[in-house]
Amino acid sequence: MEKNKTKEFFFYIAQKVYLLGASNYWSEDLKLPKSFYKIHDNLFLITDFIIILFIGSEWLALFTQKNLTYKQSGDLFVFACSHPILHLYSFFMKFNKDKISEVLLHLTINLKKSFNDHDVEERMIRRSKIYTMIFVIIACSTLLSFGVDALLHGRVADGTFTTVITAWPDVEDRSFGAGLVRIVIYIIWWYFVIRLICVFWVIIPVTILLSHQFKNLTSYFYSLSEIFHGDESQDEKERKYEEAFKLGIQWHADTLRCTRLCQNAFYFVYSGQILLNVSVIILLVVQLVMSERTVTSILANLILFASMVVGTGCLMWNAGDVTVEASKLPTAMFQSGWHNCRAQASRRVRPLVVIAMLHSQKAVQLHCLGIIEMSYESYISIIKMSYSVVSVLY
């Protein structure tokens, strides 16, 4: 049996995100000890409860913390507003794990059995690795920058090591217990972001895989013209072509079904990321204008700004590629070699090609918030809108 690199790549992703605390998105066994699954599920409930307490403490801090600088107040408000939505990403991914498993089953196994363009496959894997690595680096850099800023604030400005502000301890509490709690809070924040990374580590490659499945389909329809280059009789070539074209139509229908499943499974993450992108960018720009300007604090906010912009971009750019690649399918169908059929075969094939082309000409789009198309143009519009709001206010 031919080696399926796509299956191996996504099995690796599913296994690693499961080990990091996410749900099991794979339709087959993850090749882990049986006892590990039960331990994992129990730990997931415990860590989920801890994160909920962590977020709740941030909200309580809005009422209990009084001795805050303008930057600390801004950071508290940004995190208190964004962390609940970011945590819900994991919840909705877990809720939709059956849909995600079905998408992975079709895109990595079922639709690769009879035709798999290895060049398209290699580009898909390479692109997925690049985008996920960019997101991981920018997310980890955000946490490190806030940690360094808090550390320098404690050393240089004689403050406390405060990264995320919670209800307790007070930002001016310099006791040993308070310092230990702040370190624990920083560690919890790291785990919170790791859970978020797991969400994007699934969504980004799956969206890229979906766009490259349309590219794989395009390659398949172009390859059908080679049927007529063989040594068989004309009747045999026409029979093979007709069967192959019908199979391509079935694969196209399955791919569209996977697109709808992705839309449903990732809808909350798409929509939540757009809302967060606009609101957090506005808050961060206002904070940069109004708060104290130390090198580390500005750098931390800029990296957080970049993480929002890049995170949203990774989603919208690749979702936009789904539309772009799907739009190339009608041309591939038209150039699939139908004109080589004659007589009765031609009369059977031509209506089939016309109907398939008409169906494939319908725009394939992923949406968020009900009306916004996930595309390059929408991404630019959202960034411009955020800047325009800030310009009006200041």
LOLUM-603392 format. One record per residue (C-alpha): residue number from 1; residue in three letters; x, y, z. Coordinates in nm, 4 decimals. Layout:
BEGIN
{NUM, "ALA", {X, Y, Z}}
...
***
This chain:
BEGIN
{1, "MET", {0.0000, 0.0000, 0.0000}}
{2, "GLU", {0.1268, 0.3491, -0.0916}}
{3, "LYS", {0.2542, 0.5559, 0.1972}}
{4, "ASN", {0.0128, 0.8317, 0.3034}}
{5, "LYS", {0.2184, 1.1223, 0.4346}}
{6, "THR", {-0.0951, 1.3296, 0.4996}}
{7, "LYS", {-0.2338, 1.0659, 0.7350}}
{8, "GLU", {0.0992, 1.0360, 0.9169}}
{9, "PHE", {0.1294, 1.4147, 0.9521}}
{10, "PHE", {-0.2187, 1.4631, 1.0973}}
{11, "PHE", {-0.1861, 1.1577, 1.3195}}
{12, "TYR", {0.1253, 1.3233, 1.4646}}
{13, "ILE", {-0.0705, 1.6472, 1.5235}}
{14, "ALA", {-0.3679, 1.4669, 1.6824}}
{15, "GLN", {-0.1414, 1.2660, 1.9113}}
{16, "LYS", {0.0666, 1.5657, 2.0236}}
{17, "VAL", {-0.2274, 1.7969, 2.0952}}
{18, "TYR", {-0.3909, 1.5149, 2.2921}}
{19, "LEU", {-0.0752, 1.4737, 2.5001}}
{20, "LEU", {-0.0779, 1.8504, 2.5639}}
{21, "GLY", {-0.4304, 1.8359, 2.7042}}
{22, "ALA", {-0.6641, 1.8761, 2.4055}}
{23, "SER", {-0.9404, 1.6402, 2.2930}}
{24, "ASN", {-0.8832, 1.3364, 2.0744}}
{25, "TYR", {-0.9619, 1.4474, 1.7188}}
{26, "TRP", {-0.8380, 1.1276, 1.5518}}
{27, "SER", {-1.0867, 0.8656, 1.4333}}
{28, "GLU", {-0.8461, 0.5766, 1.5033}}
{29, "ASP", {-0.6373, 0.4681, 1.8006}}
{30, "LEU", {-0.3645, 0.7162, 1.8995}}
{31, "LYS", {-0.1309, 0.4284, 1.9959}}
{32, "LEU", {-0.1090, 0.5314, 2.3600}}
{33, "PRO", {-0.1418, 0.3104, 2.6705}}
{34, "LYS", {-0.5055, 0.2322, 2.7538}}
{35, "SER", {-0.4658, 0.3673, 3.1068}}
{36, "PHE", {-0.3449, 0.6999, 2.9707}}
{37, "TYR", {-0.6848, 0.7888, 2.8223}}
{38, "LYS", {-0.8585, 0.7733, 3.1602}}
{39, "ILE", {-0.5787, 0.9687, 3.3294}}
{40, "HIS", {-0.5919, 1.2285, 3.0521}}
{41, "ASP", {-0.9672, 1.2792, 3.0827}}
{42, "ASN", {-0.9463, 1.3244, 3.4609}}
{43, "LEU", {-0.6535, 1.5673, 3.4292}}
{44, "PHE", {-0.8455, 1.7594, 3.1628}}
{45, "LEU", {-1.1328, 1.8185, 3.4057}}
{46, "ILE", {-0.8930, 1.9269, 3.6825}}
{47, "THR", {-0.6924, 2.1656, 3.4619}}
{48, "ASP", {-1.0117, 2.3013, 3.3097}}
{49, "PHE", {-1.1408, 2.3808, 3.6588}}
{50, "ILE", {-0.8099, 2.5511, 3.7467}}
{51, "ILE", {-0.8243, 2.7657, 3.4324}}
{52, "ILE", {-1.1841, 2.8665, 3.5092}}
{53, "LEU", {-1.0724, 2.9741, 3.8583}}
{54, "PHE", {-0.7827, 3.1620, 3.6958}}
{55, "ILE", {-1.0178, 3.3519, 3.4629}}
{56, "GLY", {-1.2684, 3.4163, 3.7405}}
{57, "SER", {-0.9914, 3.5597, 3.9555}}
{58, "GLU", {-0.9016, 3.8000, 3.6734}}
{59, "TRP", {-1.2584, 3.9276, 3.6691}}
{60, "LEU", {-1.2628, 3.9678, 4.0473}}
{61, "ALA", {-0.9404, 4.1677, 4.0180}}
{62, "LEU", {-1.1364, 4.4361, 3.8330}}
{63, "PHE", {-1.3054, 4.5106, 4.1659}}
{64, "THR", {-1.0375, 4.4197, 4.4225}}
{65, "GLN", {-0.7159, 4.5617, 4.2739}}
{66, "LYS", {-0.6939, 4.9369, 4.3402}}
{67, "ASN", {-0.3215, 5.0226, 4.3260}}
{68, "LEU", {-0.2702, 4.9718, 3.9533}}
{69, "THR", {-0.0748, 5.1761, 3.7029}}
{70, "TYR", {-0.2422, 5.2734, 3.3754}}
{71, "LYS", {-0.0580, 4.9896, 3.1965}}
{72, "GLN", {-0.1590, 4.7342, 3.4596}}
{73, "SER", {-0.5223, 4.8487, 3.4371}}
{74, "GLY", {-0.5085, 4.8164, 3.0588}}
{75, "ASP", {-0.3496, 4.4708, 3.0730}}
{76, "LEU", {-0.6064, 4.3551, 3.3298}}
{77, "PHE", {-0.8957, 4.4739, 3.1154}}
{78, "VAL", {-0.7518, 4.3186, 2.7968}}
{79, "PHE", {-0.6886, 3.9807, 2.9603}}
{80, "ALA", {-1.0162, 3.9749, 3.1555}}
{81, "CYS", {-1.2091, 4.0331, 2.8313}}
{82, "SER", {-1.0069, 3.8064, 2.6014}}
{83, "HIS", {-0.9265, 3.5046, 2.8198}}
{84, "PRO", {-1.2883, 3.3808, 2.8604}}
{85, "ILE", {-1.3373, 3.3822, 2.4820}}
{86, "LEU", {-1.0014, 3.2143, 2.4228}}
{87, "HIS", {-1.0859, 2.9463, 2.6773}}
{88, "LEU", {-1.4185, 2.8826, 2.5035}}
{89, "TYR", {-1.2188, 2.7886, 2.1918}}
{90, "SER", {-1.1134, 2.4647, 2.3632}}
{91, "PHE", {-1.4683, 2.4004, 2.4829}}
{92, "PHE", {-1.6219, 2.4354, 2.1357}}
{93, "MET", {-1.3444, 2.2286, 1.9795}}
{94, "LYS", {-1.4194, 1.9512, 2.2297}}
{95, "PHE", {-1.7937, 1.9878, 2.1606}}
{96, "ASN", {-1.7302, 1.9523, 1.7827}}
{97, "LYS", {-1.4604, 1.6842, 1.8008}}
{98, "ASP", {-1.6774, 1.4297, 1.6146}}
{99, "LYS", {-1.7113, 1.6680, 1.3196}}
{100, "ILE", {-1.3369, 1.7346, 1.3224}}
{101, "SER", {-1.2659, 1.3592, 1.3347}}
{102, "GLU", {-1.4956, 1.3060, 1.0364}}
{103, "VAL", {-1.3228, 1.5818, 0.8396}}
{104, "LEU", {-0.9818, 1.4313, 0.9124}}
{105, "LEU", {-1.1043, 1.0823, 0.8193}}
{106, "HIS", {-1.2258, 1.2010, 0.4783}}
{107, "LEU", {-0.9438, 1.4427, 0.3944}}
{108, "THR", {-0.6519, 1.2301, 0.5134}}
{109, "ILE", {-0.7710, 0.8789, 0.4232}}
{110, "ASN", {-1.0865, 0.8388, 0.2136}}
{111, "LEU", {-1.0114, 1.1112, -0.0432}}
{112, "LYS", {-0.6466, 1.0010, -0.0764}}
{113, "LYS", {-0.7036, 0.6347, -0.1593}}
{114, "SER", {-0.7302, 0.6516, -0.5388}}
{115, "PHE", {-0.5551, 0.9790, -0.6229}}
{116, "ASN", {-0.2996, 1.1809, -0.4305}}
{117, "ASP", {-0.0829, 1.4441, -0.5982}}
{118, "HIS", {0.2424, 1.4127, -0.4028}}
{119, "ASP", {0.3615, 1.7590, -0.5018}}
{120, "VAL", {0.0411, 1.9114, -0.3622}}
{121, "GLU", {0.0796, 1.6950, -0.0516}}
{122, "GLU", {0.4364, 1.8104, 0.0117}}
{123, "ARG", {0.3372, 2.1768, -0.0251}}
{124, "MET", {0.0450, 2.1271, 0.2129}}
{125, "ILE", {0.2642, 1.9734, 0.4827}}
{126, "ARG", {0.5346, 2.2372, 0.4398}}
{127, "ARG", {0.2834, 2.5226, 0.4556}}
{128, "SER", {0.1144, 2.3732, 0.7649}}
{129, "LYS", {0.4475, 2.3447, 0.9449}}
{130, "ILE", {0.5435, 2.7035, 0.8620}}
{131, "TYR", {0.2138, 2.8572, 0.9739}}
{132, "THR", {0.1867, 2.6579, 1.2957}}
{133, "MET", {0.5493, 2.7301, 1.3815}}
{134, "ILE", {0.4934, 3.1027, 1.3269}}
{135, "PHE", {0.1922, 3.0969, 1.5567}}
{136, "VAL", {0.3723, 2.8965, 1.8269}}
{137, "ILE", {0.6700, 3.1338, 1.8208}}
{138, "ILE", {0.4568, 3.4475, 1.8395}}
{139, "ALA", {0.2371, 3.3035, 2.1189}}
{140, "CYS", {0.5337, 3.1929, 2.3296}}
{141, "SER", {0.7096, 3.5237, 2.2651}}
{142, "THR", {0.4074, 3.7063, 2.4098}}
{143, "LEU", {0.4315, 3.5174, 2.7381}}
{144, "LEU", {0.8088, 3.5524, 2.7551}}
{145, "SER", {0.7920, 3.9262, 2.6891}}
{146, "PHE", {0.5387, 3.9793, 2.9688}}
{147, "GLY", {0.7539, 3.7657, 3.1982}}
{148, "VAL", {1.0672, 3.9668, 3.1194}}
{149, "ASP", {0.8765, 4.2951, 3.1617}}
{150, "ALA", {0.7461, 4.1835, 3.5033}}
{151, "LEU", {1.0926, 4.0650, 3.6070}}
{152, "LEU", {1.2581, 4.3928, 3.5084}}
{153, "HIS", {0.9782, 4.5870, 3.6756}}
{154, "GLY", {1.0584, 4.4017, 3.9956}}
{155, "ARG", {1.4338, 4.4536, 3.9669}}
{156, "VAL", {1.4596, 4.8060, 3.8270}}
{157, "ALA", {1.1432, 4.9786, 3.9508}}
{158, "ASP", {1.1347, 4.7941, 4.2842}}
{159, "GLY", {0.7951, 4.6456, 4.1968}}
{160, "THR", {0.6574, 4.2926, 4.2123}}
{161, "PHE", {0.6760, 4.0116, 3.9575}}
{162, "THR", {0.3225, 4.0584, 3.8233}}
{163, "THR", {0.2375, 3.9164, 3.4808}}
{164, "VAL", {-0.1365, 3.8452, 3.4955}}
{165, "ILE", {-0.3248, 4.0398, 3.7618}}
{166, "THR", {-0.5647, 3.8301, 3.9687}}
{167, "ALA", {-0.7838, 3.9037, 4.2706}}
{168, "TRP", {-0.5042, 3.7957, 4.5031}}
{169, "PRO", {-0.2277, 3.8790, 4.5751}}
{170, "ASP", {-0.2321, 4.2574, 4.5707}}
{171, "VAL", {0.0181, 4.4026, 4.3237}}
{172, "GLU", {0.2021, 4.5694, 4.6140}}
{173, "ASP", {0.2110, 4.2577, 4.8341}}
{174, "ARG", {0.5791, 4.1632, 4.8709}}
{175, "SER", {0.5415, 3.8604, 5.0963}}
{176, "PHE", {0.6996, 3.5245, 5.0079}}
{177, "GLY", {0.3564, 3.3613, 4.9708}}
{178, "ALA", {0.2386, 3.6328, 4.7328}}
{179, "GLY", {0.5512, 3.5914, 4.5192}}
{180, "LEU", {0.5032, 3.2150, 4.5057}}
{181, "VAL", {0.1393, 3.2567, 4.3990}}
{182, "ARG", {0.2460, 3.4953, 4.1186}}
{183, "ILE", {0.4859, 3.2304, 3.9849}}
{184, "VAL", {0.2082, 2.9685, 3.9962}}
{185, "ILE", {-0.0232, 3.2105, 3.8125}}
{186, "TYR", {0.2418, 3.2617, 3.5438}}
{187, "ILE", {0.2716, 2.8824, 3.5021}}
{188, "ILE", {-0.1095, 2.8515, 3.4743}}
{189, "TRP", {-0.1025, 3.1239, 3.2095}}
{190, "TRP", {0.1557, 2.9224, 3.0161}}
{191, "TYR", {-0.0687, 2.6143, 3.0257}}
{192, "PHE", {-0.3667, 2.8283, 2.9223}}
{193, "VAL", {-0.1739, 2.9447, 2.6142}}
{194, "ILE", {-0.0576, 2.5888, 2.5387}}
{195, "ARG", {-0.4235, 2.4840, 2.5274}}
{196, "LEU", {-0.4851, 2.7754, 2.2882}}
{197, "ILE", {-0.1887, 2.6685, 2.0739}}
{198, "CYS", {-0.3437, 2.3205, 2.0493}}
{199, "VAL", {-0.6623, 2.4744, 1.9075}}
{200, "PHE", {-0.4738, 2.6618, 1.6365}}
{201, "TRP", {-0.2433, 2.3637, 1.5791}}
{202, "VAL", {-0.5531, 2.1753, 1.4634}}
{203, "ILE", {-0.7502, 2.4480, 1.2852}}
{204, "ILE", {-0.4665, 2.5963, 1.0774}}
{205, "PRO", {-0.3419, 2.2655, 0.9242}}
{206, "VAL", {-0.6988, 2.1367, 0.8684}}
{207, "THR", {-0.7920, 2.4567, 0.6832}}
{208, "ILE", {-0.4732, 2.4309, 0.4762}}
{209, "LEU", {-0.5511, 2.0640, 0.4073}}
{210, "LEU", {-0.9001, 2.1617, 0.2902}}
{211, "SER", {-0.7681, 2.4205, 0.0444}}
{212, "HIS", {-0.5104, 2.1720, -0.0862}}
{213, "GLN", {-0.7821, 1.9076, -0.1293}}
{214, "PHE", {-0.9431, 2.1409, -0.3843}}
{215, "LYS", {-0.5989, 2.1751, -0.5396}}
{216, "ASN", {-0.5676, 1.7946, -0.5417}}
{217, "LEU", {-0.9086, 1.7715, -0.7126}}
{218, "THR", {-0.7972, 2.0232, -0.9738}}
{219, "SER", {-0.4881, 1.8124, -1.0416}}
{220, "TYR", {-0.7080, 1.5019, -1.0669}}
{221, "PHE", {-0.9380, 1.6479, -1.3333}}
{222, "TYR", {-0.6409, 1.7699, -1.5372}}
{223, "SER", {-0.4936, 1.4183, -1.5225}}
{224, "LEU", {-0.8069, 1.2622, -1.6790}}
{225, "SER", {-0.7008, 1.3709, -2.0274}}
{226, "GLU", {-0.4116, 1.1200, -2.0014}}
{227, "ILE", {-0.6660, 0.8369, -2.0223}}
{228, "PHE", {-0.6910, 0.8989, -2.3970}}
{229, "HIS", {-0.3129, 0.8620, -2.4414}}
{230, "GLY", {-0.3193, 0.4885, -2.3653}}
{231, "ASP", {-0.3212, 0.1902, -2.6005}}
{232, "GLU", {-0.6749, 0.0673, -2.5227}}
{233, "SER", {-0.9621, 0.0903, -2.7663}}
{234, "GLN", {-1.1596, 0.4123, -2.7975}}
{235, "ASP", {-1.4611, 0.2524, -2.6282}}
{236, "GLU", {-1.2492, 0.1423, -2.3316}}
{237, "LYS", {-1.0949, 0.4896, -2.2988}}
{238, "GLU", {-1.4385, 0.6533, -2.3045}}
{239, "ARG", {-1.5667, 0.4104, -2.0413}}
{240, "LYS", {-1.2672, 0.4777, -1.8145}}
{241, "TYR", {-1.3011, 0.8527, -1.8601}}
{242, "GLU", {-1.6729, 0.8529, -1.7789}}
{243, "GLU", {-1.6199, 0.6454, -1.4627}}
{244, "ALA", {-1.3245, 0.8597, -1.3549}}
{245, "PHE", {-1.5164, 1.1836, -1.4103}}
{246, "LYS", {-1.8112, 1.0552, -1.2051}}
{247, "LEU", {-1.5685, 0.9585, -0.9294}}
{248, "GLY", {-1.4270, 1.3126, -0.9393}}
{249, "ILE", {-1.7785, 1.4547, -0.8996}}
{250, "GLN", {-1.8296, 1.2323, -0.5940}}
{251, "TRP", {-1.4975, 1.3505, -0.4455}}
{252, "HIS", {-1.6020, 1.7104, -0.5089}}
{253, "ALA", {-1.9280, 1.6512, -0.3216}}
{254, "ASP", {-1.7351, 1.4915, -0.0323}}
{255, "THR", {-1.4945, 1.7873, -0.0233}}
{256, "LEU", {-1.7838, 2.0339, -0.0112}}
{257, "ARG", {-1.9306, 1.8332, 0.2749}}
{258, "CYS", {-1.5960, 1.8580, 0.4589}}
{259, "THR", {-1.6048, 2.2335, 0.3971}}
{260, "ARG", {-1.9459, 2.2585, 0.5630}}
{261, "LEU", {-1.8230, 2.0485, 0.8558}}
{262, "CYS", {-1.5216, 2.2774, 0.8978}}
{263, "GLN", {-1.7493, 2.5799, 0.8876}}
{264, "ASN", {-1.9663, 2.4355, 1.1646}}
{265, "ALA", {-1.6825, 2.2999, 1.3779}}
{266, "PHE", {-1.4617, 2.6104, 1.3636}}
{267, "TYR", {-1.7318, 2.8779, 1.3427}}
{268, "PHE", {-1.6986, 2.9981, 1.7032}}
{269, "VAL", {-1.3186, 3.0192, 1.6785}}
{270, "TYR", {-1.3396, 3.2117, 1.3502}}
{271, "SER", {-1.5990, 3.4529, 1.4903}}
{272, "GLY", {-1.4355, 3.4906, 1.8311}}
{273, "GLN", {-1.0979, 3.5638, 1.6767}}
{274, "ILE", {-1.2420, 3.8437, 1.4624}}
{275, "LEU", {-1.4123, 4.0071, 1.7609}}
{276, "LEU", {-1.0980, 3.9735, 1.9723}}
{277, "ASN", {-0.8788, 4.1039, 1.6930}}
{278, "VAL", {-1.0781, 4.4271, 1.6616}}
{279, "SER", {-1.1303, 4.4897, 2.0338}}
{280, "VAL", {-0.7802, 4.3955, 2.1533}}
{281, "ILE", {-0.6065, 4.5966, 1.8802}}
{282, "ILE", {-0.8100, 4.9043, 1.9737}}
{283, "LEU", {-0.7348, 4.8590, 2.3446}}
{284, "LEU", {-0.3643, 4.7991, 2.2849}}
{285, "VAL", {-0.3243, 5.1030, 2.0603}}
{286, "VAL", {-0.5028, 5.3205, 2.3162}}
{287, "GLN", {-0.2813, 5.1754, 2.5881}}
{288, "LEU", {0.0343, 5.2471, 2.3881}}
{289, "VAL", {-0.0785, 5.6077, 2.3486}}
{290, "MET", {-0.1792, 5.6668, 2.7102}}
{291, "SER", {0.0468, 5.4502, 2.9304}}
{292, "GLU", {0.4082, 5.4794, 3.0428}}
{293, "ARG", {0.6608, 5.4007, 2.7725}}
{294, "THR", {0.9333, 5.1662, 2.8893}}
{295, "VAL", {1.1122, 4.9530, 2.6331}}
{296, "THR", {0.9971, 4.6219, 2.7815}}
{297, "SER", {0.6324, 4.7267, 2.8263}}
{298, "ILE", {0.6110, 4.8614, 2.4708}}
{299, "LEU", {0.7785, 4.5447, 2.3384}}
{300, "ALA", {0.5373, 4.3209, 2.5341}}
{301, "ASN", {0.2338, 4.5074, 2.3969}}
{302, "LEU", {0.3711, 4.5057, 2.0433}}
{303, "ILE", {0.4277, 4.1296, 2.0580}}
{304, "LEU", {0.0736, 4.0816, 2.1934}}
{305, "PHE", {-0.0511, 4.3035, 1.9087}}
{306, "ALA", {0.1460, 4.0925, 1.6591}}
{307, "SER", {0.0109, 3.7679, 1.8047}}
{308, "MET", {-0.3478, 3.8876, 1.7524}}
{309, "VAL", {-0.2801, 4.0084, 1.3991}}
{310, "VAL", {-0.0837, 3.6961, 1.2988}}
{311, "GLY", {-0.3281, 3.4575, 1.4697}}
{312, "THR", {-0.6250, 3.6100, 1.2874}}
{313, "GLY", {-0.4233, 3.6216, 0.9660}}
{314, "CYS", {-0.3337, 3.2515, 0.9861}}
{315, "LEU", {-0.7049, 3.1719, 1.0013}}
{316, "MET", {-0.8306, 3.4169, 0.7389}}
{317, "TRP", {-0.5506, 3.3762, 0.4840}}
{318, "ASN", {-0.5834, 2.9985, 0.4696}}
{319, "ALA", {-0.9642, 3.0129, 0.4754}}
{320, "GLY", {-0.9378, 3.2540, 0.1815}}
{321, "ASP", {-0.7226, 2.9997, -0.0019}}
{322, "VAL", {-1.0133, 2.7539, 0.0150}}
{323, "THR", {-1.2181, 2.9973, -0.1962}}
{324, "VAL", {-0.9296, 3.0602, -0.4361}}
{325, "GLU", {-0.8477, 2.6925, -0.4955}}
{326, "ALA", {-1.2149, 2.5931, -0.5314}}
{327, "SER", {-1.2597, 2.8597, -0.8005}}
{328, "LYS", {-0.9995, 2.6827, -1.0216}}
{329, "LEU", {-1.1994, 2.3602, -1.0377}}
{330, "PRO", {-1.4380, 2.4506, -1.3272}}
{331, "THR", {-1.1423, 2.5174, -1.5595}}
{332, "ALA", {-0.9860, 2.1823, -1.4679}}
{333, "MET", {-1.3166, 2.0053, -1.5402}}
{334, "PHE", {-1.3444, 2.1756, -1.8776}}
{335, "GLN", {-0.9898, 2.0718, -1.9703}}
{336, "SER", {-1.0279, 1.7151, -1.8429}}
{337, "GLY", {-1.0494, 1.5654, -2.1951}}
{338, "TRP", {-1.4252, 1.5306, -2.2498}}
{339, "HIS", {-1.3831, 1.6460, -2.6116}}
{340, "ASN", {-1.2055, 1.3155, -2.6905}}
{341, "CYS", {-1.5313, 1.1248, -2.6418}}
{342, "ARG", {-1.7361, 1.0435, -2.9494}}
{343, "ALA", {-2.0909, 0.9517, -3.0508}}
{344, "GLN", {-2.2980, 0.8072, -2.7623}}
{345, "ALA", {-2.0181, 0.8597, -2.5090}}
{346, "SER", {-1.9972, 1.2281, -2.6012}}
{347, "ARG", {-2.3745, 1.2713, -2.5592}}
{348, "ARG", {-2.3537, 1.1134, -2.2141}}
{349, "VAL", {-2.0446, 1.2996, -2.0970}}
{350, "ARG", {-2.1181, 1.6568, -2.2145}}
{351, "PRO", {-2.4268, 1.7134, -1.9921}}
{352, "LEU", {-2.2328, 1.5580, -1.7034}}
{353, "VAL", {-1.9448, 1.8024, -1.7514}}
{354, "VAL", {-2.1769, 2.1029, -1.7868}}
{355, "ILE", {-2.3693, 2.0212, -1.4672}}
{356, "ALA", {-2.0474, 1.9524, -1.2758}}
{357, "MET", {-1.8983, 2.2828, -1.3927}}
{358, "LEU", {-2.2115, 2.4774, -1.3003}}
{359, "HIS", {-2.2073, 2.3226, -0.9532}}
{360, "SER", {-1.8353, 2.3923, -0.9039}}
{361, "GLN", {-1.8748, 2.7574, -1.0106}}
{362, "LYS", {-2.0672, 2.8349, -0.6922}}
{363, "ALA", {-1.8302, 3.0224, -0.4632}}
{364, "VAL", {-1.6980, 2.8119, -0.1763}}
{365, "GLN", {-1.6552, 3.0398, 0.1239}}
{366, "LEU", {-1.5984, 3.0075, 0.4963}}
{367, "HIS", {-1.7797, 3.2703, 0.7033}}
{368, "CYS", {-1.7681, 3.4110, 1.0531}}
{369, "LEU", {-2.0219, 3.6177, 1.2468}}
{370, "GLY", {-2.2799, 3.5086, 0.9924}}
{371, "ILE", {-2.1870, 3.7608, 0.7221}}
{372, "ILE", {-1.8087, 3.8139, 0.7080}}
{373, "GLU", {-1.6267, 3.6120, 0.4423}}
{374, "MET", {-1.2936, 3.4662, 0.5541}}
{375, "SER", {-1.0608, 3.6083, 0.2918}}
{376, "TYR", {-0.7569, 3.8282, 0.2343}}
{377, "GLU", {-0.9792, 4.1268, 0.1552}}
{378, "SER", {-1.1815, 4.0862, 0.4744}}
{379, "TYR", {-0.8627, 4.0606, 0.6783}}
{380, "ILE", {-0.7322, 4.3910, 0.5419}}
{381, "SER", {-1.0716, 4.5529, 0.6033}}
{382, "ILE", {-1.0751, 4.4375, 0.9662}}
{383, "ILE", {-0.7254, 4.5749, 1.0315}}
{384, "LYS", {-0.8187, 4.9047, 0.8662}}
{385, "MET", {-1.1422, 4.9240, 1.0664}}
{386, "SER", {-0.9511, 4.8817, 1.3943}}
{387, "TYR", {-0.7124, 5.1606, 1.2984}}
{388, "SER", {-1.0015, 5.3838, 1.1876}}
{389, "VAL", {-1.1753, 5.3475, 1.5260}}
{390, "VAL", {-0.8577, 5.4507, 1.7066}}
{391, "SER", {-0.8091, 5.7447, 1.4673}}
{392, "VAL", {-1.1607, 5.8714, 1.5369}}
{393, "LEU", {-1.1173, 5.8425, 1.9153}}
{394, "TYR", {-0.7684, 5.9961, 1.9238}}
***
